[in-house]
């Protein structure tokens, strides 16, 4: 069996680099922890996932037949590992499901940095590329924003396991050891944790194999690794298909956004979600072009393939190859030109010690680190949906649970896009009442029903700055029947969202003879509709 192990200057057995990797994990961990600790409640989403955990805790089945969320009786067809683990932790340490939705995503997201560093040591051109890539990954807002949210309960462990699977696969094709077995186990666990994490792992292992695997024995072991992954996931798949058929799986798979829109991210600075200076995005472009120019096609191909295969979450997972491309752009383009090397930086005299200690190079590296840290710390507050329900909002939802009829149908108006609308997703869980336009939960109803719900919610949220009369027009257009309107107060998103939500709508609800204000606290205004068309 042939291997590529010995000569590559990125061998993971080089432990002298661990202080730098630990520092990357530390600064990245601080950036991840800051919005979570400040919130006091799961960031953004998570209400649907909390319902999955509660269904398991309610027992007696290990995997319940269905969950109740927002008036829907949804099949329990979601990969269950994260929910089972959370329920198990809650039984041992009963701090509450909602609290686990704060801490599990954070811890798993922090763990992705050292896991990524191991992978980068296998795939990057040199060890120094791997270290720079570890900092780029740790501080790239796109790499962690969706992971530290409440919905990161499944997303963050899924991405962690996927990175581990690809690392073991890359290590195997380079070193020829038994890492193929670890790749198969991690692949199966990733599929059982999050569908998109499983897809990311499978795609990454496939591309690594195509790019680096040589020899029949290597391919035989890689096929065996895939078989191990299938064996691990098979019991769950058998249960799902036996209970529901393939319809729920097909429905959930048909909810991805437009592919063209996803690929357009490759041409925008929002790919990295940096708020001001698009340093990392610029380095990614340089690394992308440079890699193509020297015929290193693997990382560019991986980035494009991710966005094609998974338009919905590819923007998060693509941070893995992009971080290595950013390191390539910094070292092989910017610094190589700074020290007047016309090729790979590793060909520079005195590389890496003499080059990195030069004053100009040190200034560039320090400046890049400072700007990346500022982006990581500021992005959650300036660009991304990192808002959380405050105590006043939660108190308003508690009032709804205790005061409104169990059959109440509520229109929740926030002005937010569905994927960053914490109020609309948490309302069914905390208030225990039906939110007419909430999108989450319709994944299992099929692609057409999913898109129809998104369209209805988008039309509703456009009314946030309009009047009660516009709300009536929306109800007629979408044939909606409702009894109550819930309008939150305060800022619901980043600093661009304004200090107060929905002031005109709230005022016209008070003035309209068609509504009666039944609650007007610091967290929300709730109006009862006096006539139901």
Order of alpha helices (4+ residues) and beta strands (2+ residues): alpha-alpha-beta-beta-alpha-alpha-alpha-alpha-alpha-alpha-alpha-alpha-alpha-alpha-alpha-alpha-alpha-alpha-alpha-alpha-alpha-beta-alpha-beta-alpha-alpha-beta-alpha-beta-beta
